């Protein structure tokens, strides 16, 4: 059985060598995430080159996702690197403080905080591990009382319970980083902390302008991590190519208990709108230091798979963990086992559906036919990848092999659930192309004599959006 759910792995000190990258790709990584919160522009350019070369050696194309840092809503630095805050103690967050912090006060990277809060507000630091209640705002100083104390170290993040921080999604650094990401033609650009569709539209404009010299357009992923984004979810999805269920900051703002239901809602809404989803944050967190995951982590990954996510993401587990390859192997095994239990409901999916486009109708026809006929595979000859995307929005046990002449389309489709993209030569003649597609899958051991398969293509050949033919074949 071929694994349908894709794996996103983050590069970092634990995985930042050609040898380790090759091992990760062989273990099952489909998308490599470059975290722009760390490193300089040239570092990311070098890593992107390393990813491309490692993928080429392995013989499996992977997508690159450039993840923008977003606004730095953080405390400043402490004289001794960290302090211990006691319950009930006063603590000041001072936007004008320039000297290092201590147990009484600390400076702020986010200078607008005094304007964004009022007495009675709750601030959560370090992913919600510390809780402060705002008592008063005096000029640039936010006076608080420690409600839940603990260790606070340099540059830890700040969230406001219920949302309401006004920081823009795209900073000056992000705008420069978009130029860097387009220079190595990342397939996906992840935008941190968008609040509405306008944030995503601005990011797309900047990415399209920066990509113009390379004739490249990246797909945009909106990271849903602000409470303000939830009411705007449909509009954000329309302005994006997909979303990341970024459960860390989101959980801090809306509360841990609200996240599982939000995850299911977001994944379903994205699928209904033909968009992609990545589920992220603490999926295999214990494997940063342990060689096996907890039972709860196994259930969490499996649950995301059963929700229908396109991909599950690893962050510190592969960036800084002790067992990056083992983590990917475990995640792949969990996903595969969960997929065995998936319920296929093609008829329900298509009930009351109307398709305005010929190519979309052909894609849906291929799914229906392959499912009921028991086809071994679906072959989609596609230039842009749209046909494969539409097919991948519906659960089916039949693998979808997307055959394209475009390397950029091949890499982009690496994120699509249940889609296995392959590069094939360009043919002007339809019959020649169909025979070549079958031979490619036979040579790879996917198809054997006697197997049936469904194949879609467009005639004339080579035009994006031109899929207009469905054929069912048997291997001779």
ABEGO torsion letter per residue (X at the ends): XBBABBBBBBBBAAAABAAAAAAAAAAGBABBBBBAABEBAAAAAAAAAAAAAAAAAAGBBBBBBBBBAEBBBBBBBBAAGBBBBBBGBBBBBBAABABBBBAABBBBABAAAAAABBBGBBBBBGGGABBBBBABBBEABBBBBBABBEBBBBGBBBBBBGEGBABBABBAAAAAAAAAAAAAGBABBBBBGBABAAAAAAAAAAAAAAAAAAGBBBBBBBBBABAAAAAAAAAAAAABABBBBBAAAAAAAAEAAAAAAAAAAAAAAAAAAGBBBBBBEGAAAAAAABABBBAAAAAAAAAAAAAGBABBBBBAAAAABABAAAAAAAAAAAAAAAAAABBBBAAAAABGBBBABAAAAAAAAAAAAAAAAGBABBBBBBAAGAAAAAAAABBBABBBBBBBABAAAAAAAAABBGBBBBBBBBBABAAAAAAAAAAAAAAAGABBBGBBBBBBBBOBBGBBGABABBBBBBBX
